[in-house]
Amino acid sequence: MRLPFPVAAAAIIVTALVLTGCSPAPEDDWNTRLTPEWTVNATLMSQPVIADDSVLAYVHVSPDSEAIVAWNRANGKELWRSHALPARTAPGVDQFVAVIEKDGSWQVAYLAPRAVGDPVNAWMRLVVADARSGKDLLPQLQDAPIWTRRPEACKDSSTFCLEGFREGDEHTDRELVLADGGIVPDTDPDAGFSTNGFLVASHVSLSHDEVTTVRYGTNGEYAWWRSYEDIFGQGTDYTGGWAWHDEDEKLPVIGWGGQAAPKVTSYPASDVRDLTAGTTVALDRKTGRTLWSQKSTRSCTFSGRGVAPRAEGIMVLCRYRSGSLQRHFEEEGAPPQLVYKDVDLDVIGVDAASGEVVWTVRLGDEPRNYAYQEQPKAPWSDSEEHVIVTANGRRTLLDVRDGSRRELARDVLTPCRPHDTQVVLDSVWKNVRYAASQNMALCNEQGPVKSGTAPSPAALALAGLDIHDDVALVFNGRLAYFRRPAPARPATTTPGTPPPTSAG
């Protein structure tokens, strides 16, 4: 949940190969071009989700609002739409659609105004609707005002959960749950807890006090709390960004913290960020004690997984040996101008349980590995087992389990991510822009290719998509729906490893 805002030395670099003879496994197939079954021109604010015979997503509605929209899975025709609120969901947090299957049909939950014309800072309502028809299944919730972030499916996917509070309750964030047609506090001992702060993970909250405090809460109580600077070091604060992962109960609580951002009172304004200042830590769930830390690290721009572990519990982090970032803001809410200096970078694989660095790959000063303005040219991957880095000037496929790597041929089309589309949404957050959902494009060695080019099964697999089922995603700025790109995978098999290959 809730990420806001981001081999071994003996490994051999293999030159590009040409596939011949037998057909490759679907995850290895870079040559087949997949034509979408249908597309929709829309600015999506979330990745689409497939719920039975419907496809749902949040969509920007010009000039400053959004709607939840459902399309027919068979042909892409719009089934229904309804005005929705981002509510308390922060601009840097990815939006997602909450759906569950119940009694043989699919339901979707979203936040909406209680009445037409209500201001965004008024009490809101939870809507639970039939995913196919949009019918309001619980109209009585109109009379159950809440102040929350977006709903999500609870851990067991049996109902919907929220973070916030109800009208009449103490204004303290708690886990709320939909039960028996009403919204009640979650009595699960693992339910999160936050007072005078905001949740940034299932159990972790950050305070708004003069000194920022990190707190871990369960069962309506705090298990422990520590100051932010005590955990991450002097001069750090959540204003510089954060990333947390605490959903895997077998692992420690893992968090990233960086430099405090200076308070801006007038524009234009500039600041300089020390890229070596960030630290990733693991904290004991019972006591909050630091179990391990990796200094000078942060999430990598070539993947959106944050500090969440991947295959075999390995985290992929970028470790900065040196480097700084100057940010210049011409006006409030405008994207900053970025200037990087003296960057020297490694990518490392860290065992999430022990903190051990199990492999390291030197990347040096290659802007496609760290510079946001290079996104249109930079390869990108969100698959469980692989990332794409640029090493020695070449796109290189990196196995996160052991750090082994293989160069990709220059003409292979890999996933890349164009610059984020920024839009205005009417919400409780003022003078900010929201980023539209991450958009996948295709790049060769030089950068983006023409938008009419279709993806391969391997490209979709490297984007973290299950190509053995139907796929819906934001592709070239549109909603694109693909019938199952690959045969259903037998239960006894595992995904293949995309090899070095040529598109010939």
C-alpha positions in Angstrom: 0.0 0.0 0.0 0.6 3.7 0.2 3.7 4.7 -1.4 3.6 8.5 -2.1 5.6 10.1 -3.9 9.9 7.0 -4.8 26.1 -10.1 -9.9 27.7 -10.4 -7.7 30.9 -8.9 -8.8 31.7 -12.0 -10.8 28.6 -11.7 -12.9 29.2 -12.0 -16.7 27.7 -9.5 -19.1 26.4 -11.5 -22.0 26.3 -10.0 -25.5 23.0 -9.9 -27.4 21.7 -13.1 -28.9 19.3 -13.9 -31.7 16.5 -16.3 -31.0 16.3 -19.1 -33.6 14.7 -22.5 -33.8 11.9 -23.2 -31.2 9.5 -20.6 -30.2 10.4 -18.8 -27.0 8.4 -18.8 -23.9 5.8 -16.0 -23.8 7.8 -14.0 -21.2 10.8 -14.3 -23.5 9.0 -13.2 -26.7 10.1 -9.8 -27.8 9.1 -10.2 -31.4 5.3 -10.8 -31.4 3.3 -7.6 -31.6 0.1 -7.6 -29.6 -2.8 -5.6 -30.9 -5.2 -4.3 -28.2 -8.7 -5.6 -28.4 -9.9 -2.0 -27.8 -8.7 1.3 -26.5 -10.3 4.4 -24.9 -8.9 7.9 -25.1 -9.0 9.2 -21.5 -6.6 10.5 -18.8 -6.6 7.7 -16.2 -5.9 8.6 -12.6 -5.5 5.0 -11.7 -4.4 1.8 -13.4 -7.5 -0.1 -14.6 -8.8 -3.2 -12.9 -10.7 -6.0 -14.4 -13.8 -7.1 -12.4 -15.6 -10.0 -14.1 -17.1 -8.5 -17.3 -16.1 -4.8 -16.5 -13.0 -2.7 -16.5 -12.9 0.1 -14.0 -10.6 3.1 -13.4 -10.6 6.7 -12.1 -10.6 9.2 -14.9 -9.8 12.9 -15.0 -12.7 15.1 -15.9 -11.7 18.5 -17.2 -11.1 21.0 -15.7 -10.7 19.9 -12.1 -12.6 16.8 -11.1 -12.6 13.0 -11.6 -15.0 10.2 -12.0 -15.0 6.4 -11.6 -15.8 4.8 -14.9 -16.7 1.3 -16.0 -16.3 -0.1 -19.5 -17.6 -3.3 -21.0 -14.8 -5.8 -21.0 -16.0 -7.3 -24.3 -15.9 -4.1 -26.4 -14.7 -1.1 -24.4 -18.1 0.7 -24.4 -18.7 2.8 -21.4 -21.2 1.2 -19.0 -21.5 4.0 -16.3 -19.6 6.7 -14.6 -20.0 8.5 -11.3 -18.4 11.6 -9.7 -15.7 10.6 -7.2 -13.4 12.4 -4.8 -9.7 11.9 -4.2 -10.6 13.2 -0.7 -7.7 12.9 1.7 -5.6 10.8 -0.6 -2.3 12.8 -1.0 -1.2 14.0 -4.5 1.9 11.8 -4.3 0.1 8.6 -3.5 -1.0 6.3 -6.4 -4.7 6.0 -6.8 -6.2 2.6 -7.2 -9.7 1.1 -7.6 -11.1 -1.0 -4.7 -13.1 -4.0 -5.8 -14.2 -7.3 -4.2 -16.2 -10.3 -5.3 -19.2 -10.9 -3.1 -22.1 -13.4 -3.5 -21.1 -14.2 -7.1 -20.9 -10.5 -8.3 -18.3 -7.8 -8.1 -18.6 -4.6 -6.1 -16.5 -1.4 -6.3 -16.1 1.2 -3.5 -15.3 4.9 -3.9 -15.7 8.2 -2.1 -18.3 10.8 -3.3 -19.9 14.1 -2.0 -22.9 13.5 0.2 -24.9 16.0 -1.8 -24.5 17.8 -5.1 -22.6 21.0 -4.6 -20.9 20.0 -1.3 -17.5 21.6 -0.9 -14.5 19.3 -0.9 -13.8 20.0 2.8 -17.3 18.7 3.8 -18.0 15.3 5.2 -18.1 12.7 2.4 -19.8 9.4 1.9 -18.7 5.9 0.9 -20.4 4.5 -2.2 -20.5 0.7 -2.7 -21.7 0.0 -6.2 -22.3 -3.0 -8.5 -19.3 -3.0 -10.8 -21.4 -3.9 -13.9 -24.3 -1.5 -13.5 -23.0 1.2 -11.1 -26.1 0.7 -8.9 -25.7 2.0 -5.4 -25.9 -1.1 -3.2 -25.9 0.6 0.1 -27.8 3.9 -0.1 -28.0 4.1 3.7 -24.4 5.1 3.7 -25.6 8.5 2.6 -26.4 9.1 6.2 -23.0 7.8 7.5 -20.6 10.8 7.0 -16.9 10.0 7.0 -13.6 11.8 6.7 -11.2 9.2 5.2 -8.7 8.3 2.5 -9.8 6.2 -0.5 -11.3 2.8 0.4 -9.4 -0.4 -0.4 -10.2 -4.1 -0.2 -9.5 -5.5 3.2 -6.7 -8.1 3.6 -9.1 -11.0 3.2 -10.9 -9.3 0.3 -14.3 -10.0 2.0 -15.2 -6.3 2.5 -13.9 -2.8 2.2 -11.6 -1.0 4.7 -10.9 2.7 5.1 -8.5 4.9 7.1 -10.0 7.8 8.9 -13.0 8.6 11.2 -16.7 8.9 11.3 -18.8 12.0 12.1 -19.2 12.0 15.9 -16.1 10.1 16.6 -12.8 11.5 18.0 -10.9 12.9 15.1 -8.3 10.2 15.2 -7.4 8.0 12.2 -8.3 4.4 12.7 -9.0 1.4 10.4 -12.7 1.4 9.6 -14.5 -1.5 8.0 -17.7 -2.0 6.1 -19.8 -4.5 8.0 -23.5 -5.4 8.0 -24.3 -2.4 5.7 -22.5 0.1 8.0 -19.1 1.5 8.7 -17.6 0.5 12.1 -14.1 0.5 13.7 -12.1 -2.5 12.8 -11.7 -4.8 15.8 -8.9 -6.9 14.2 -5.9 -6.8 16.6 -3.7 -5.9 13.6 -5.8 -2.9 12.6 -3.8 0.3 12.2 -4.0 3.2 14.6 -3.1 6.9 14.3 -3.9 10.0 16.3 -3.0 13.6 15.4 -1.1 12.2 12.4 -1.5 10.2 9.2 -0.9 6.6 8.2 1.8 5.9 5.7 1.6 2.1 5.9 -0.7 -0.5 7.4 0.5 0.3 11.0 2.9 3.2 10.7 1.9 6.8 11.1 3.7 10.1 11.1 2.8 12.9 13.5 2.2 16.6 12.6 3.9 17.7 15.8 6.8 20.1 16.0 9.1 17.1 16.1 8.0 14.5 13.6 7.4 11.1 15.3 7.1 7.7 13.7 4.6 5.5 15.5 3.6 1.9 15.1 0.1 1.0 16.3 -2.0 -2.1 16.6 -5.3 -2.9 18.3 -6.0 0.8 19.1 -2.7 1.3 20.9 0.8 2.3 20.1 3.4 -0.5 20.3 6.3 2.0 20.1 7.2 5.5 18.8 10.5 7.2 17.9 11.4 10.6 16.5 12.0 10.7 12.8 15.6 12.0 13.3 16.4 9.2 15.7 15.6 6.7 13.0 16.9 8.4 9.9 19.5 10.9 11.1 19.8 14.6 11.9 18.1 16.9 9.4 15.6 14.4 8.1 11.9 14.7 8.0 8.9 13.3 6.1 8.7 16.6 4.1 11.6 15.3 2.1 9.5 12.2 1.0 9.0 8.8 2.4 8.5 5.1 1.6 7.3 2.4 3.9 6.5 -1.3 3.7 5.0 -3.3 6.6 2.5 -5.6 5.0 4.7 -8.8 5.2 4.4 -9.8 8.9 7.4 -12.1 8.6 9.7 -9.1 7.8 10.6 -6.1 9.8 9.0 -2.7 9.3 11.0 -1.1 6.4 11.2 2.6 5.8 13.1 5.2 3.9 13.7 8.8 5.0 15.5 11.7 3.6 16.5 15.4 4.1 13.8 17.7 5.3 12.5 20.0 2.5 12.9 23.7 3.2 9.7 25.6 3.8 8.9 27.7 0.8 7.2 31.0 1.4 7.6 32.8 -1.9 8.4 32.0 -5.5 10.5 31.5 -7.5 12.4 29.2 -5.1 15.3 26.7 -5.3 16.9 24.1 -3.0 19.7 21.6 -3.3 19.2 17.9 -2.2 22.1 15.7 -1.2 21.4 12.4 -2.9 23.6 10.6 -0.4 21.5 11.7 2.6 18.7 9.1 2.3 18.7 6.0 4.6 16.7 2.8 4.4 16.1 1.1 7.8 14.4 -2.0 9.2 12.7 -1.7 12.5 11.6 -4.4 14.9 7.8 -4.7 14.9 7.5 -5.2 18.7 10.0 -2.6 20.0 10.9 -0.2 17.1 14.6 -1.0 17.5 16.7 -0.5 14.4 17.7 -4.0 13.1 19.7 -2.8 10.1 20.2 0.3 8.0 21.6 1.1 4.6 22.9 4.6 4.3 23.0 6.7 1.1 20.2 4.7 -0.4 16.8 5.4 -1.9 14.3 3.9 -4.3 15.4 3.7 -8.0 13.7 5.7 -10.6 13.8 2.8 -13.1 11.2 1.0 -11.0 8.1 1.9 -8.9 8.4 -0.7 -6.2 9.8 1.6 -3.6 11.2 -0.4 -0.6 8.8 -3.4 -1.1 10.8 -6.6 -1.4 10.6 -8.6 -4.6 11.4 -12.2 -5.5 13.0 -14.2 -2.6 12.7 -11.1 -0.3 15.3 -9.0 -2.2 14.9 -5.2 -2.2 16.3 -3.3 -5.1 17.8 0.0 -3.9 20.0 2.7 -5.5 23.1 3.6 -3.4 24.6 7.0 -4.1 28.4 7.3 -3.7 28.0 11.0 -4.5 25.6 13.4 -6.1 23.3 16.4 -5.6 20.1 17.6 -7.1 19.1 21.2 -7.5 15.4 21.9 -7.8 14.0 25.2 -9.0 10.3 26.1 -8.7 9.1 29.0 -10.8 5.7 29.0 -9.3 3.6 27.2 -6.7 2.4 23.8 -8.0 4.6 23.9 -11.1 6.9 21.0 -11.9 10.5 21.8 -10.8 13.5 22.3 -13.0 16.1 19.7 -12.1 19.9 19.8 -12.3 22.0 16.8 -11.2 25.7 17.1 -10.4 28.5 14.7 -9.7 26.4 11.5 -9.5 28.1 8.2 -8.8 25.5 5.4 -8.4 25.3 1.7 -7.6 22.2 -0.5 -7.7 22.2 -3.1 -4.9 20.1 -6.1 -3.8 19.4 -6.2 -0.1 18.0 -9.1 1.8 14.9 -7.5 3.5 15.2 -9.8 6.6 18.9 -9.3 7.4 19.9 -6.1 5.6 22.8 -8.0 3.9 23.8 -6.6 0.5 23.7 -9.8 -1.6 24.9 -8.2 -4.9 26.1 -4.9 -6.2 26.2 -3.5 -9.8 28.2 -0.3 -10.5 26.2 2.2 -12.7 28.3 5.3 -12.3 27.0 8.5 -13.8 24.4 7.4 -16.4 21.4 9.9 -16.3 18.9 7.3 -17.5 19.4 5.5 -14.2 18.5 8.4 -11.9 17.3 11.6 -13.7 13.5 12.1 -13.9 13.8 14.3 -17.0 15.3 11.2 -18.7 12.2 9.2 -18.2 11.1 9.3 -21.9 14.4 7.6 -22.8 14.9 5.5 -19.7 13.9 1.8 -19.6 11.6 0.8 -16.7 10.3 -2.4 -15.2 8.0 -3.4 -12.3 8.2 -7.1 -12.7 8.8 -9.3 -9.6 12.1 -10.7 -10.8 13.8 -8.2 -13.1 14.6 -4.6 -13.6 16.2 -2.9 -16.6 19.3 -0.7 -15.9 21.6 1.2 -18.2 25.2 -0.2 -17.7 28.1 0.8 -19.8 25.8 2.7 -22.0 23.6 -0.4 -22.8 20.2 -1.4 -21.6 20.8 -4.4 -19.3 18.4 -6.9 -17.8 19.1 -7.4 -14.1 17.8 -10.4 -12.2 16.9 -9.1 -8.7 17.5 -12.5 -7.1 21.3 -12.8 -7.8 22.2 -9.6 -9.7 23.1 -11.5 -12.9 22.7 -9.4 -16.0 22.4 -9.6 -19.7 22.5 -6.9 -22.3 19.5 -6.3 -24.5 19.9 -5.8 -28.3 19.7 -2.1 -29.4 16.5 -2.6 -31.4 14.6 -4.6 -28.7 11.5 -2.6 -27.5 11.4 -2.4 -23.7 8.9 -0.7 -21.4 9.6 3.0 -20.7 7.7 5.7 -18.9 7.0 9.1 -20.4 6.9 12.1 -18.2 3.9 12.1 -15.8 0.8 14.0 -16.9 -0.1 16.5 -14.3 -3.8 17.5 -13.7 -5.8 19.5 -11.2 -8.3 17.7 -9.0 -10.7 19.3 -6.6 -9.6 18.0 -3.2 -8.8 19.0 0.4 -5.2 19.5 -0.8 -4.7 23.1 -2.1 -2.5 24.4 -4.8 -1.2 21.0 -5.9 -1.3 18.9 -9.0 -2.0 15.2 -9.2 0.0 12.9 -11.3 -2.1 10.8 -13.8 -1.5 7.0 -13.6 1.8 5.7 -14.8 1.8 5.5 -18.5 3.7 2.7 -20.3 5.4 3.4 -23.7 8.0 1.5 -25.7 11.6 2.5 -26.1 14.6 1.2 -28.1 18.2 2.1 -27.3 17.7 5.7 -28.4 14.4 6.4 -26.7 10.6 6.3 -27.5 9.3 4.8 -30.7 6.2 5.9 -32.5 3.1 5.6 -30.5 1.4 3.2 -32.9 3.9 0.4 -32.1 2.4 -2.5 -30.3 4.0 -4.2 -27.2 5.4 -7.7 -27.1 4.5 -10.3 -24.4 8.0 -9.8 -22.9 7.5 -6.0 -22.6 4.2 -6.5 -20.8 5.7 -9.1 -18.5 8.6 -6.7 -17.6 6.0 -4.1 -16.8 4.9 -6.4 -14.0 1.7 -7.6 -15.8 0.4 -11.2 -15.7 0.3 -12.0 -19.5 -1.4 -15.3 -18.8 -4.6 -13.5 -18.2 -6.3 -10.5 -19.9 -4.4 -7.3 -19.5 -5.7 -3.7 -19.1 -3.2 -0.8 -18.7 -2.4 2.7 -19.6 -0.4 2.4 -22.8 0.7 5.4 -24.9 -1.6 7.6 -22.9 -4.8 5.6 -23.5 -6.6 2.7 -21.8 -5.7 -0.4 -23.7 -7.2 -3.8 -23.3 -5.4 -7.0 -24.5 -6.9 -10.5 -24.7 -4.8 -13.0 -22.9 -1.4 -12.4 -24.5 -0.1 -15.9 -23.5 -1.6 -19.3 -22.9 -2.8 -20.0 -19.3 0.2 -21.1 -17.3 0.1 -24.6 -15.8 0.0 -24.5 -12.1 3.3 -26.3 -11.8 5.3 -23.9 -13.9 7.0 -20.6 -13.1 7.6 -17.5 -15.2 10.5 -17.6 -17.5 13.5 -15.3 -17.5 13.5 -12.8 -20.4 16.9 -13.5 -22.2 19.2 -11.3 -24.2 17.6 -11.2 -27.6 17.2 -9.4 -30.9 14.0 -8.1 -32.4 15.0 -9.6 -35.8 
